[in-house]
Amino acid sequence: MGQNKLTDELLLRSVDYLFEALTYRPPLKEESMEYLEIVKSSIDKVGREDGIFMGLSAIFLDRDALFRSELAKQGKPDKHGRVMLRDWELGLAVNHALGYISPDQELRAAIVEGKMRTRSDVHREVSRMLDDDAIRKPRVLRFFRDFFDHDLAGYICKDEKALASTGTSARGSAYFRAMFEATASTDRLIELIVADDQEVLKELLTTQKVVHTGTDRTLFGRRYTKEEQEIARKEKQRAEELATLEIAEERKILTKEVNKLEAEAKANEKDKGLQKILVRKQKELTALIKKMVDMKRKAGSSINVNVEEANFSGKQIFARVSRRSFGNGSMKPERTLSTVPEGQRLGILTHPSWLVSHSDAMDNHAIHRGIWVRERLLGGGIPDVPITVDAQLPDEPGTTLRERMRVTREKYCWSCHEKMDPLGLPFEIYNHAGIYRTTDFEKPVDASGEIIDSGDPSLDGPVANALEMIEKLANSERVEQVFVRHAFRFWMGRNETLHDRPILQAAHRAYRESGGSMKALIISLVTSDAFLFRRVDFEN
């Protein structure tokens, strides 16, 4: 405020500005006056500069700055004792259903003009915001991050030796950056599918599209078998030899010349001219050898001896990335929209970002993957590990994960593990870096599994691998209903109850009748009684 004369008007403007910046709503008159008195009292006690700072700091501790209150003090309760949110409470609830920043001008105007008091008002504003591409809606992407958990890959600390065995060349911070890049790529793919807004869940589970960076060709590739690796090594060796064929002959000639000069220089140690010629030729030979090594490295770098890299091509797009990635450097927004290799991938559950997010430091984690499928797609639950159980797989190098998981088939364990292991093991067609494979420790991969107790008899049964299982799940109405249930939990901030059954049914009906529209699902949820009404005890 510089040296301007402090007036109540100036202080009040400061109070109102900070209050709205923190709570996203203008203060009530009594709130403004209360904080004005606090600021003035602070100035009287500690002086102008410190007093203003201390007095305004109190607003940071205001209830509505810390929490978004929904007290529903306005309006009359209906026959069920519920009161509908209205005005700023309802407007902010709608605003925060889609984003994190303050309401836009149109929503703010609707609140101020008393046009946020009915279900149709909410429908109008939510529809407008969802249809306006200029309005960011990060909460929608946040829902899918919470649902798929594909954003955890960059936080899985991989053992360097175990990582090397997967066929990826990335190590250390380069690997972690690649995983954060993969998360951003998956985020962008989700945004594209949500923007199309047709059969959103099914498309996410079965899409052949992929958003990737240039370095993702390995992660989306296929791990060579032992025989194929040997062929690739020979091909690399031939490429290196061809690249250095001419220079190799030059090196041979120069080496003979240096050897001859060394012999002459040894016999004529006092000949300074000869010594200078020898030094010059030795430097030429050293430079030639270095050039030859560089040429071999360059020629061989295009040949991956461990992985058949994905042959991607497509149009350039851009992803929303963080300013700073793990380690040094920033992530780049440039991406390519392509198609995954045929017969190897199907939807987000087969992308490296999801697969690595559900792995551990050393290997795949079929149990965690099975739990995810059971809970997120089938709507089931798995009890916590009993405290009497040492939940560790045997340490047996050279054996497959399925072989080591034999311990979970013991009678005491299998009653729970039969509901998750057969759902996680189909993903064994990928290693723990997310690379597709057909063999594991030189044995054909056994990726068979089974869906049991799904709640839908037509869904239950054996599956050959993850692709077959995902195809079945993606076409299941049961899975669709579970997806709607997770959307309810996210946008309501609580679990469903028996009383929410009509709301869940209406939301699923809206989703199905709209052709799998995410917009229709969100609108149905945020215009439901569960979102709009609060039960209030007016006697207290």
C-alpha positions as CSV (number, residue, x, y, z in Angstrom):
1,M,0.0,0.0,0.0
2,G,3.1,2.2,0.0
3,Q,2.7,5.4,2.0
4,N,-1.0,6.0,1.0
5,K,-3.1,7.1,3.9
6,L,-4.8,4.1,5.4
7,T,-8.5,4.4,5.3
8,D,-11.2,1.9,6.2
9,E,-12.2,1.8,2.5
10,L,-8.7,0.9,1.4
11,L,-8.4,-1.8,4.1
12,L,-11.8,-3.2,3.3
13,R,-10.9,-3.5,-0.4
14,S,-7.8,-5.5,0.6
15,V,-9.8,-7.7,2.9
16,D,-12.5,-8.4,0.2
17,Y,-9.8,-9.1,-2.5
18,L,-7.9,-11.6,-0.4
19,F,-11.1,-13.2,0.9
20,E,-12.4,-13.9,-2.6
21,A,-9.0,-15.0,-3.8
22,L,-8.9,-17.7,-1.1
23,T,-12.5,-18.8,-0.9
24,Y,-13.6,-18.1,-4.6
25,R,-16.6,-16.1,-3.3
26,P,-17.1,-12.5,-2.2
27,P,-17.4,-12.1,1.6
28,L,-20.7,-11.4,3.4
29,K,-20.8,-7.9,4.9
30,E,-20.4,-9.2,8.4
31,E,-17.4,-11.2,7.3
32,S,-15.8,-8.2,5.7
33,M,-16.3,-6.1,8.8
34,E,-15.0,-8.8,11.1
35,Y,-11.7,-9.1,9.2
36,L,-11.5,-5.3,8.9
37,E,-11.6,-5.0,12.7
38,I,-8.9,-7.7,13.0
39,V,-6.6,-5.8,10.6
40,K,-7.2,-2.5,12.3
41,S,-6.6,-4.0,15.7
42,S,-3.3,-5.6,14.5
43,I,-2.1,-2.2,13.1
44,D,-2.8,-0.6,16.5
45,K,-0.8,-3.3,18.3
46,V,2.3,-3.8,16.0
47,G,2.3,-0.9,13.6
48,R,1.2,-0.3,10.0
49,E,3.3,-2.8,7.9
50,D,3.4,-5.8,10.3
51,G,-0.2,-5.1,11.4
52,I,-1.5,-5.3,7.8
53,F,0.4,-8.5,7.2
54,M,-0.8,-10.1,10.5
55,G,-4.4,-8.9,10.1
56,L,-4.8,-10.2,6.6
57,S,-3.1,-13.5,7.4
58,A,-6.2,-14.4,9.6
59,I,-8.2,-14.8,6.4
60,F,-6.0,-17.8,5.4
61,L,-7.5,-19.6,8.5
62,D,-11.1,-18.8,7.6
63,R,-13.2,-21.9,7.4
64,D,-14.1,-21.4,3.8
65,A,-10.5,-20.8,2.9
66,L,-9.5,-24.2,4.4
67,F,-12.7,-26.2,3.4
68,R,-15.5,-25.9,0.9
69,S,-18.5,-25.7,3.3
70,E,-21.9,-27.0,2.2
71,L,-24.1,-26.1,5.2
72,A,-27.3,-25.5,3.2
73,K,-28.5,-22.9,5.6
74,Q,-30.7,-21.3,3.0
75,G,-34.0,-22.8,1.8
76,K,-36.6,-25.0,3.5
77,P,-36.2,-28.7,4.1
78,D,-38.3,-31.1,2.0
79,K,-40.3,-33.9,3.5
80,H,-37.1,-36.0,3.9
81,G,-35.4,-33.2,5.9
82,R,-33.1,-32.3,3.0
83,V,-32.2,-28.8,1.8
84,M,-30.9,-28.1,-1.7
85,L,-27.7,-26.2,-2.1
86,R,-28.1,-22.8,-3.7
87,D,-26.2,-19.7,-4.8
88,W,-22.5,-19.7,-3.9
89,E,-22.6,-23.1,-2.2
90,L,-24.1,-24.7,-5.3
91,G,-22.1,-22.7,-7.7
92,L,-18.8,-23.6,-6.1
93,A,-19.8,-27.2,-5.8
94,V,-20.5,-27.3,-9.6
95,N,-17.3,-25.4,-10.3
96,H,-15.1,-27.7,-8.2
97,A,-16.7,-30.8,-9.8
98,L,-14.8,-29.9,-12.9
99,G,-11.9,-27.7,-12.0
100,Y,-9.7,-26.2,-9.3
101,I,-9.7,-22.5,-10.1
102,S,-12.3,-19.8,-9.4
103,P,-15.6,-19.8,-11.3
104,D,-15.6,-18.3,-14.8
105,Q,-17.5,-15.1,-15.5
106,E,-20.6,-16.8,-16.7
107,L,-20.9,-19.1,-13.7
108,R,-20.2,-16.2,-11.4
109,A,-22.9,-14.1,-13.1
110,A,-25.4,-17.0,-12.7
111,I,-24.6,-17.2,-9.0
112,V,-24.9,-13.5,-8.4
113,E,-28.1,-13.2,-10.4
114,G,-29.8,-16.0,-8.4
115,K,-29.7,-18.5,-11.3
116,M,-28.0,-21.3,-9.4
117,R,-31.0,-22.5,-7.4
118,T,-32.6,-25.3,-9.4
119,R,-31.6,-28.6,-11.0
120,S,-32.1,-27.1,-14.4
121,D,-29.7,-24.3,-13.5
122,V,-27.0,-26.9,-12.7
123,H,-27.8,-28.8,-15.9
124,R,-27.4,-25.6,-17.9
125,E,-24.1,-24.5,-16.4
126,V,-22.5,-28.0,-16.3
127,S,-23.5,-28.6,-19.9
128,R,-22.0,-25.3,-20.9
129,M,-18.7,-25.9,-19.2
130,L,-18.4,-29.4,-20.5
131,D,-19.1,-28.2,-24.1
132,D,-16.6,-25.3,-23.9
133,D,-13.2,-26.5,-24.9
134,A,-11.7,-23.2,-23.7
135,I,-12.5,-24.2,-20.1
136,R,-10.1,-26.7,-18.6
137,K,-11.6,-29.5,-16.7
138,P,-8.7,-31.1,-14.8
139,R,-11.0,-33.0,-12.4
140,V,-12.2,-35.2,-15.3
141,L,-8.7,-36.3,-16.0
142,R,-8.1,-36.6,-12.2
143,F,-10.9,-39.1,-12.1
144,F,-9.3,-41.3,-14.7
145,R,-6.0,-41.1,-13.0
146,D,-7.6,-42.2,-9.8
147,F,-9.5,-45.0,-11.6
148,F,-6.6,-46.4,-13.7
149,D,-3.7,-45.5,-11.3
150,H,-1.5,-45.2,-14.5
151,D,0.3,-42.2,-13.0
152,L,2.3,-44.3,-10.5
153,A,4.9,-45.6,-13.0
154,G,7.5,-42.9,-12.3
155,Y,7.4,-43.7,-8.6
156,I,8.2,-47.5,-8.9
157,C,11.9,-47.7,-8.1
158,K,13.3,-50.4,-10.3
159,D,16.4,-52.6,-9.6
160,E,19.0,-51.8,-12.2
161,K,19.9,-55.4,-13.0
162,A,16.2,-56.4,-13.1
163,L,15.5,-53.5,-15.4
164,A,18.4,-54.4,-17.7
165,S,16.9,-57.9,-18.2
166,T,13.7,-56.4,-19.6
167,G,15.4,-55.1,-22.8
168,T,15.0,-51.4,-22.2
169,S,18.2,-49.3,-22.4
170,A,16.9,-46.6,-20.1
171,R,18.6,-46.5,-16.7
172,G,18.5,-44.3,-13.6
173,S,16.9,-40.9,-14.0
174,A,16.5,-41.5,-17.7
175,Y,14.1,-44.4,-17.0
176,F,12.1,-42.4,-14.4
177,R,11.8,-39.6,-16.9
178,A,10.5,-42.1,-19.5
179,M,7.9,-43.2,-17.1
180,F,6.7,-39.7,-16.3
181,E,6.6,-39.1,-20.0
182,A,4.6,-42.2,-20.5
183,T,2.1,-41.0,-17.9
184,A,1.7,-37.7,-19.7
185,S,1.2,-39.6,-23.0
186,T,-1.5,-41.7,-21.4
187,D,-3.2,-38.6,-20.0
188,R,-3.3,-37.2,-23.5
189,L,-4.8,-40.3,-24.9
190,I,-7.5,-40.3,-22.3
191,E,-8.3,-36.6,-23.1
192,L,-8.6,-37.5,-26.8
193,I,-11.0,-40.4,-26.1
194,V,-13.0,-38.3,-23.6
195,A,-13.3,-35.5,-26.2
196,D,-14.7,-38.0,-28.7
197,D,-17.2,-38.9,-26.0
198,Q,-18.4,-42.2,-27.5
199,E,-18.3,-45.5,-25.6
200,V,-15.6,-43.9,-23.4
201,L,-14.9,-46.8,-21.1
202,K,-14.9,-49.4,-23.8
203,E,-12.7,-47.3,-26.0
204,L,-10.2,-46.7,-23.1
205,L,-10.1,-50.5,-22.5
206,T,-9.8,-51.5,-26.2
207,T,-8.3,-48.6,-28.1
208,Q,-5.6,-49.4,-30.7
209,K,-4.4,-45.8,-30.5
210,V,-1.3,-44.7,-28.6
211,V,0.2,-41.4,-27.8
212,H,4.0,-41.7,-27.5
213,T,7.4,-40.0,-27.6
214,G,10.2,-41.1,-29.9
215,T,11.8,-43.2,-27.1
216,D,8.6,-45.2,-26.5
217,R,9.4,-47.5,-29.5
218,T,11.2,-49.8,-27.2
219,L,8.6,-49.9,-24.5
220,F,5.9,-50.6,-27.0
221,G,8.1,-53.2,-28.7
222,R,8.4,-57.0,-28.5
223,R,11.1,-58.8,-26.6
224,Y,13.2,-61.0,-28.8
225,T,13.5,-64.7,-28.1
226,K,17.0,-66.0,-27.5
227,E,17.3,-67.1,-31.1
228,E,16.1,-63.7,-32.4
229,Q,18.6,-62.0,-30.1
230,E,21.4,-64.0,-31.7
231,I,20.2,-63.0,-35.2
232,A,20.0,-59.4,-34.2
233,R,23.5,-59.4,-32.7
234,K,24.9,-60.8,-36.0
235,E,23.0,-58.2,-37.9
236,K,24.4,-55.5,-35.7
237,Q,27.9,-56.9,-36.2
238,R,27.5,-56.9,-40.0
239,A,26.2,-53.3,-39.9
240,E,29.2,-52.2,-37.9
241,E,31.6,-54.0,-40.2
242,L,30.0,-52.5,-43.3
243,A,30.1,-49.0,-41.8
244,T,33.8,-49.3,-41.1
245,L,34.8,-51.3,-44.2
246,E,36.7,-48.5,-46.0
247,I,38.2,-47.0,-42.8
248,A,39.3,-50.4,-41.6
249,E,41.5,-50.8,-44.6
250,E,42.9,-47.3,-44.0
251,R,43.6,-48.2,-40.4
252,K,45.4,-51.4,-41.5
253,I,47.7,-49.4,-43.8
254,L,48.3,-46.6,-41.2
255,T,49.0,-49.2,-38.5
256,K,51.7,-50.8,-40.6
257,E,53.2,-47.4,-41.3
258,V,53.3,-46.5,-37.6
259,N,54.9,-49.9,-36.7
260,K,57.6,-49.3,-39.3
261,L,58.2,-45.8,-38.0
262,E,58.4,-47.0,-34.5
263,A,61.1,-49.5,-35.5
264,E,63.1,-46.9,-37.4
265,A,62.7,-44.4,-34.5
266,K,64.0,-47.0,-32.1
267,A,67.1,-47.5,-34.3
268,N,67.6,-43.8,-34.8
269,E,66.7,-42.2,-31.4
270,K,68.7,-39.0,-32.2
271,D,66.8,-38.3,-35.4
272,K,64.4,-35.6,-34.1
273,G,62.6,-35.2,-37.5
274,L,61.8,-38.9,-37.5
275,Q,60.5,-38.7,-34.0
276,K,58.1,-35.9,-34.9
277,I,56.8,-37.8,-37.9
278,L,56.2,-40.8,-35.6
279,V,54.2,-38.7,-33.1
280,R,52.1,-37.2,-35.9
281,K,51.3,-40.6,-37.4
282,Q,50.5,-42.0,-33.9
283,K,48.0,-39.2,-33.4
284,E,46.5,-39.8,-36.8
285,L,46.1,-43.5,-35.9
286,T,44.5,-42.7,-32.6
287,A,42.0,-40.3,-34.2
288,L,41.2,-42.9,-36.9
289,I,40.5,-45.6,-34.3
290,K,38.2,-43.2,-32.4
291,K,36.5,-42.4,-35.6
292,M,36.1,-46.0,-36.4
293,V,34.6,-46.7,-32.9
294,D,32.2,-43.8,-33.3
295,M,31.1,-45.1,-36.7
296,K,30.5,-48.6,-35.4
297,R,28.5,-47.2,-32.5
298,K,26.4,-45.1,-34.8
299,A,25.8,-47.9,-37.2
300,G,24.9,-50.3,-34.4
301,S,22.8,-47.9,-32.4
302,S,19.9,-48.3,-34.9
303,I,19.7,-52.0,-34.2
304,N,18.2,-53.1,-30.9
305,V,19.5,-56.6,-30.1
306,N,16.9,-57.2,-27.3
307,V,13.7,-55.7,-28.6
308,E,11.8,-55.5,-31.9
309,E,10.9,-51.8,-31.6
310,A,7.4,-50.7,-32.5
311,N,7.1,-49.2,-36.0
312,F,5.2,-46.1,-35.2
313,S,4.0,-43.4,-37.6
314,G,1.3,-40.8,-37.3
315,K,0.5,-37.2,-36.8
316,Q,2.1,-34.9,-34.3
317,I,0.1,-33.8,-31.3
318,F,1.0,-32.2,-28.0
319,A,0.6,-33.4,-24.4
320,R,0.3,-31.3,-21.3
321,V,3.5,-31.9,-19.3
322,S,4.9,-30.7,-16.0
323,R,7.5,-27.9,-16.1
324,R,10.1,-30.0,-14.4
325,S,10.5,-33.8,-14.7
326,F,12.4,-36.2,-12.4
327,G,16.1,-35.5,-12.5
328,N,17.6,-32.9,-14.9
329,G,15.7,-31.3,-17.7
330,S,12.1,-30.7,-18.5
331,M,9.6,-33.0,-20.3
332,K,8.8,-32.1,-23.8
333,P,5.2,-31.7,-25.0
334,E,5.7,-33.1,-28.5
335,R,4.0,-36.4,-29.1
336,T,2.8,-38.6,-31.9
337,L,-0.6,-40.2,-32.2
338,S,-0.1,-43.7,-33.7
339,T,-1.5,-47.3,-33.7
340,V,-0.1,-50.0,-31.5
341,P,1.5,-53.1,-33.0
342,E,-1.2,-55.5,-34.1
343,G,-2.0,-58.4,-31.8
344,Q,0.2,-57.1,-28.9
345,R,-1.8,-54.3,-27.2
346,L,-5.4,-53.5,-26.4
347,G,-6.3,-50.4,-24.5
348,I,-4.7,-48.6,-21.6
349,L,-4.3,-51.7,-19.4
350,T,-1.6,-52.9,-21.9
351,H,0.3,-49.6,-22.0
352,P,3.7,-49.4,-20.2
353,S,2.4,-46.6,-17.9
354,W,-0.3,-48.9,-16.4
355,L,1.8,-52.0,-16.5
356,V,4.7,-50.5,-14.7
357,S,2.4,-48.7,-12.2
358,H,1.3,-52.2,-11.2
359,S,4.7,-53.8,-10.9
360,D,7.4,-53.8,-8.3
361,A,11.2,-53.3,-8.3
362,M,12.1,-56.7,-9.6
363,D,9.2,-58.1,-11.6
364,N,5.5,-57.9,-12.5
365,H,3.0,-57.9,-9.7
366,A,0.2,-60.2,-10.9
367,I,-1.5,-60.0,-7.5
368,H,-1.8,-56.2,-7.5
369,R,-3.0,-56.3,-11.1
370,G,-5.6,-58.9,-10.2
371,I,-6.8,-56.8,-7.3
372,W,-7.1,-53.8,-9.6
373,V,-9.3,-55.8,-12.1
374,R,-11.4,-57.3,-9.3
375,E,-12.0,-53.9,-7.6
376,R,-12.1,-51.4,-10.5
377,L,-13.8,-53.5,-13.2
378,L,-15.7,-56.2,-11.4
379,G,-16.7,-54.3,-8.3
380,G,-15.5,-56.9,-5.9
381,G,-13.3,-56.6,-2.8
382,I,-10.2,-58.4,-1.5
383,P,-9.6,-58.7,2.3
384,D,-6.3,-57.4,3.7
385,V,-3.4,-59.8,4.2
386,P,-3.8,-61.6,7.6
387,I,-1.2,-60.5,10.0
388,T,-0.2,-64.2,10.5
389,V,0.8,-64.6,6.9
390,D,4.3,-63.9,5.5
391,A,3.2,-62.5,2.1
392,Q,6.4,-63.2,0.3
393,L,7.0,-65.2,-2.8
394,P,10.1,-67.5,-2.8
395,D,13.3,-66.1,-4.1
396,E,14.1,-68.5,-6.9
397,P,16.2,-66.9,-9.7
398,G,15.6,-68.3,-13.1
399,T,12.0,-69.2,-12.5
400,T,8.9,-67.5,-13.8
401,L,6.5,-65.5,-11.6
402,R,3.7,-68.0,-12.2
403,E,6.0,-70.8,-10.9
404,R,6.9,-68.7,-7.8
405,M,3.3,-67.9,-7.1
406,R,2.5,-71.6,-6.5
407,V,2.7,-70.8,-2.8
408,T,-0.5,-68.7,-3.1
409,R,-2.4,-71.9,-4.2
410,E,-2.1,-73.4,-0.7
411,K,-5.5,-73.9,0.8
412,Y,-5.2,-71.2,3.4
413,C,-4.2,-68.6,0.8
414,W,-6.2,-69.7,-2.2
415,S,-9.6,-68.7,-0.9
416,C,-8.6,-65.1,-1.5
417,H,-6.0,-65.5,-4.2
418,E,-8.3,-67.4,-6.5
419,K,-10.2,-64.1,-7.0
420,M,-7.1,-62.1,-8.0
421,D,-4.3,-64.3,-9.3
422,P,-6.1,-65.6,-12.4
423,L,-7.0,-61.9,-13.2
424,G,-3.4,-60.7,-12.9
425,L,-1.5,-63.5,-14.5
426,P,-2.9,-62.9,-18.1
427,F,-0.7,-59.8,-18.1
428,E,2.4,-62.0,-18.1
429,I,2.6,-61.4,-21.8
430,Y,4.4,-58.2,-20.8
431,N,7.5,-58.0,-18.7
432,H,7.8,-55.5,-15.8
433,A,9.0,-52.7,-18.1
434,G,5.7,-53.1,-20.1
435,I,7.5,-54.7,-23.1
436,Y,5.5,-57.5,-24.9
437,R,7.1,-60.9,-24.8
438,T,6.4,-64.5,-25.9
439,T,9.0,-66.2,-23.7
440,D,10.1,-65.9,-20.1
441,F,13.3,-67.6,-19.1
442,E,13.4,-69.3,-22.5
443,K,10.0,-70.9,-21.9
444,P,6.8,-70.0,-23.7
445,V,4.8,-67.5,-21.6
446,D,1.8,-69.0,-19.9
447,A,-0.7,-66.1,-19.6
448,S,-3.8,-68.1,-19.0
449,G,-6.2,-66.9,-16.4
450,E,-9.9,-67.0,-15.4
451,I,-12.7,-64.7,-14.4
452,I,-14.7,-66.1,-11.5
453,D,-17.5,-64.8,-9.3
454,S,-17.9,-61.6,-11.4
455,G,-21.6,-61.3,-10.8
456,D,-22.2,-61.9,-14.5
457,P,-22.3,-65.6,-15.4
458,S,-21.7,-64.7,-19.1
459,L,-18.5,-63.0,-18.1
460,D,-17.1,-65.9,-16.0
461,G,-14.7,-68.4,-17.6
462,P,-11.1,-69.1,-18.7
463,V,-9.1,-66.6,-20.8
464,A,-6.0,-67.2,-22.8
465,N,-4.3,-63.9,-22.1
466,A,-4.8,-60.2,-21.2
467,L,-6.1,-59.3,-24.6
468,E,-8.9,-61.9,-24.5
469,M,-9.8,-60.9,-20.9
470,I,-9.9,-57.2,-21.6
471,E,-12.1,-57.8,-24.7
472,K,-14.6,-59.7,-22.5
473,L,-14.5,-57.1,-19.7
474,A,-14.9,-54.2,-22.2
475,N,-18.2,-55.6,-23.5
476,S,-19.7,-56.3,-20.1
477,E,-22.6,-54.3,-18.8
478,R,-21.5,-55.4,-15.3
479,V,-18.1,-53.6,-15.8
480,E,-19.9,-50.6,-17.1
481,Q,-22.1,-50.4,-14.0
482,V,-19.0,-50.7,-11.8
483,F,-17.4,-47.9,-13.7
484,V,-20.4,-45.7,-13.0
485,R,-20.2,-46.6,-9.3
486,H,-16.6,-45.4,-9.2
487,A,-17.6,-42.2,-11.0
488,F,-20.3,-41.7,-8.3
489,R,-17.7,-42.1,-5.5
490,F,-15.4,-39.6,-7.1
491,W,-17.9,-36.8,-7.7
492,M,-19.8,-37.3,-4.5
493,G,-16.7,-37.8,-2.3
494,R,-18.2,-40.8,-0.6
495,N,-19.2,-44.4,-1.1
496,E,-22.6,-45.3,-2.3
497,T,-25.3,-46.6,0.0
498,L,-28.5,-48.6,-0.7
499,H,-30.4,-45.3,-0.9
500,D,-28.3,-44.2,-3.8
501,R,-29.5,-47.1,-6.0
502,P,-31.9,-45.0,-8.1
503,I,-29.1,-42.4,-8.7
504,L,-26.7,-45.1,-9.9
505,Q,-29.3,-46.6,-12.1
506,A,-30.2,-43.2,-13.6
507,A,-26.5,-42.4,-14.2
508,H,-25.9,-45.7,-15.9
509,R,-29.0,-45.3,-18.0
510,A,-27.8,-41.8,-19.0
511,Y,-24.4,-43.2,-19.9
512,R,-25.9,-46.1,-22.0
513,E,-28.6,-44.1,-23.8
514,S,-26.1,-41.5,-24.8
515,G,-23.8,-44.0,-26.4
516,G,-21.3,-44.1,-23.6
517,S,-20.9,-40.4,-23.1
518,M,-18.8,-39.2,-20.2
519,K,-20.5,-35.8,-20.4
520,A,-23.9,-37.4,-20.0
521,L,-22.6,-39.5,-17.0
522,I,-21.2,-36.4,-15.2
523,I,-24.3,-34.3,-15.9
524,S,-26.5,-37.1,-14.5
525,L,-24.4,-37.3,-11.3
526,V,-24.1,-33.6,-10.6
527,T,-27.8,-33.0,-11.1
528,S,-28.7,-35.9,-8.8
529,D,-30.2,-35.5,-5.4
530,A,-27.0,-36.9,-3.9
531,F,-25.0,-34.0,-5.3
532,L,-27.6,-31.2,-4.8
533,F,-29.2,-31.9,-1.4
534,R,-27.8,-32.0,2.1
535,R,-29.6,-33.2,5.2
536,V,-29.7,-30.4,7.8
537,D,-30.7,-30.5,11.4
538,F,-32.2,-27.1,11.9
539,E,-32.9,-27.6,15.6
540,N,-29.2,-27.5,16.3
